[in-house]
């Protein structure tokens, strides 16, 4: 069966949408062809049917998982052993989408995180280069509010990331209406944050054990105290909130409810694993620590 090749940084859900367009199939018909008669509809954001897509594209399943799904972002919140087990489970699965508890990574109540986003400059470039536009993985990740390539603010659609690819949502960026947003943070801060999210995708060792040690070492070298349980005001918490701004942290669903040693960035450094948005928390903390290093 003909199947399109994925474009650079194309999300697997976007590849399914383009395949439907190219083949003239509904999402259900496409999944039935890929998964031996399944009556499911494909997921836009959940990794699924990796082995079937690998067969039709000639790519390795490992490459598809790491280059065209959100798995590398999710794996930041897992220790290395758990990440390897989960990777094996996904690659062996023939389901149209594995949940991976994504609602903890893409909480549906956070508007800034859970709708399809796109860069207008990328759309124009993609149409000029490939003859069609597509959904970029990097634009879908939490914390990416500007394009890390062009620096332009991302436009936000009304299509939820967690929605399945039904006939209604079987659309490419040029087929969707977008709203423009102004984010309550400086452009350099947003660009640095987007760059950190992108950098985390490129490192297969970016699991919890590696990232936490990296952040702890950086905090210690910059003189931040995070081991004490005192309720006194904590310098790291204050400077962290000042760097990102309270309004941006609220928009991301991660406000600081205290500026003491109980603030979530400080507790994160002590090894606590919050249930919600752990990958984004680590990336925010790392972005802040890198910025503080540049100011030394």
N, C-alpha and C positions, 0 to 999 in steps of 0.2 A: 504493500500500500504506500502510495506517495505520502510523505509527511514533511512539512517544512523544517528547515534547520533553524535552531535558535540563533538569534542575533546577540551581539555582545551585551551582557548584563540583562538579558531578557528574562523576566519572571516566567516560570513554567506555566502559570495560569494564562499569561499572555500568549504563549506558544499554542496552548489549546484553542484560544480564541482565533488566532490566525489560521490554525488548521481547519477549524469550522468554516471560516471564510473561504479558504482556498478550495476545500473539498465540497462545499455546499451542504454540509451536514449540520444538524442540530447538536448541541452539546451532548444530549443523551445518545444520539446515534454515534458520535465520535467515541464516547466512552465504551459503548457496546462493541465497537470495532477494535478498540485497544485492549479490552479486558474480557474478551470471550463472552459477550452477551450480558454484561452487567447493565442494570436499569438505572444506575445512579447518574447524577450530573457531576461534572468536575468541579473541584474547588479552585478558586482563584489564588489563594494564598497558602493553603496547606500543601506540603509536598506529597505527591501521590503518583502511582503508575510509572515510577522511575524506570523500572526494568523494561516495560513495554515501549516507552519513548526511546530508551537507549537502543532497542532493537531497530526501530524505524529510522533513527537519525544516524546510527553508526557511532555514536558517542558512548563513552563508558558511563555506567550508572553513577560511579563516584563523581565524575566530572559534572554530570547534570545536577547532582545533589548539591555540590559545593559552589557551582558557578551560576545556577539558575533557580535556586530556591532560597527561602529564608533560613534554612537549617544552620548555616554558619553563624547567623545572628543569634538564634536561639541557643546554640551550643555554648555561647559565652557564659550562660548561667548554669552550665553543667560541669561537673568534674570530668576529667579525661575518660575515666572508665565508663561512666554513665553515657557520655557522648558517643563512645565507640559502640556500646550496646544499642543505643537508639538509632545510630546510623545503619547498623546491620538490620534492625527491624524494619526500617523504612525501605531499604533496598530490596528486602525479601517480600515486601507487601505488594499485593496486587489491587489494593483498594484505591479508589479515585482520590482520596485525600486522607492523610493522617493528622489528627487534631493537634498532637504535641502540646496540648493544653495552651493553645495559642491565645486564648482569652486572657491569660495572665501576661502575655507579651504585647498583645494588641487589644487592650481592654475596650469593649464596645462603647463605654460611656465617655471616652476621651475623644472629643471631636477632632482634635488636631492630629490624632494618630491613626484613626481607623476608617478613613475614606481613601479611595484611590486618588493618587496625586500625580501630577505630570509637569514637566518643564516645557514651555512653549518653544524654547530654543532647541531643545532635544527633538521635539516633534518635527520642526522644520528640517533639522539636520538628518533625521532618520528618513524622512520622505525623499530628500534629495539624494541620500546615499543608497537606500535599500528599496525605494519605491513605495514604502508604507511605514507608518509609525507603529510603535508598540509600547507596552508597559515595562518600564525599567524597574528592576529589583531594588536598586538603591533608593528610588523615590518612594518606595512603599515602607521603608524601615522607620521605626520610631526614632525621633530626633532629627530626621532629615526634613527640614522645612524650606531649605534652599537647595538648588542643584549644586552638588559638590564639583561639577565640571564647569558650569557657567556662572555660578553664584547668583542666579536669578531666583526670586521667590517662586516656590511651587504653587501651581493652581490646584485647588481642592474640588473634587467632584462630589456628587451626592450618592455615589455608589459605594456601599460598605466593602471594605477589604474582605470581611469574613463571609460575604454573600457568595453563594455558589454561582457558577456560570450558567445561569438559565438563559432562555431566549432574550429576556429583558436586559440582562447584564452581559450579553455576549458581544461586547463592543470594544473597539480600539479607541485610543485617546481622541482622535479627530471626530469620533461619533458621540462624544460625551460633552455635556455642558459643565463648565467649571466656574468657580468663584475665586476671586483674588482675595488674599488675606495679607494684612500687615501684622507682623509679629512684634511683640513688645521686647525686642532685644536688638542690639547693634548688628549690622551686617557682618562685621568681622567675627563676632561671637557665633553667629549662626553658621557662617562658612566653616569656622574651625570645628564646630560640633559635627556638621555634616561630613567633614573630612575624617574625623575620628571614627564615625560610624562606618564609613567606606573602608578605612584602614583595618578595622576589626574583621572585615570579611576576608581579607587577604592572608590572614594568619591562621593556619589550622590548629595552632597551639593556643588559640585564644579561648581556652576553656576557663572555668571558674578558678581552678587552682593556680593557673598561670597569671591571669589578670589580677587576681586579688594580691598575690605577692608583688606584682609590679606596682600596683597602687600603694601598697604598704611601704615599699622601699622608697617610692617617690615622696610620700607624705613625710616619712622619717627624715629624709635628706633635706626637706624644706622646713623642718622644725615644727611640724604640726603634731599636736598631742591628740592621740585617739585611744589610748589605753585606759585612761582614768574613767571611773564611773561617777565622778562628781557632777552635781547639777549646775555647776558654775557655767558661765558663758564660755563657749568654745570658739577659739579664733578661726579654726578651719570652717566651722559652720557659718560664721558671720561672713567670711571672705568668699565662701562658696555661693551664698545667696546674693552677695553683692555682684559677683562676676556674672551670673546668669540673669539676675533680677527676679524678684518674687513673682511678677506677673507671668513671665515665661514658664517658671517652674509650675505655677498653678495651671497654665494652659496644657502643659505636658502631664498633668495629673500627679506631680511629685513635689508639692510644696513642702517647705520646712515648717513643721508645726512647733518647733522649738529651736533655739540657737545654742543649746547646751550640748553636753556630751551625749544626749539622747537623740540628737538630730540624725536623720537617716544616713547622711554621708559618713558621719563618724561611726555609727553602728556598723555600717557596711565594711569599714576598714577593720573592725574588730571581728569580722567573719560572719556576721548575721546575714541570713538570706531572706529578704522580704519576699512574700508570695507574689507580689505584682511588679511587673516591669523590671525585673532584675537586670537583664542585659542593658537596658537604657540607663539604669542607675550607675552601672559600672562605667559605661561610656561617658556619662556626664562627669563622673568623678575623675576619670582619666583626662578628659579634656581640660578640666579645671586645673589639675595638677601640672599638666604640660604648659598651660598658659602661665601659671605662677612661676614655673621654672624659667620661662622666657623673660620674666620681669626681673630675675635676680641679676 
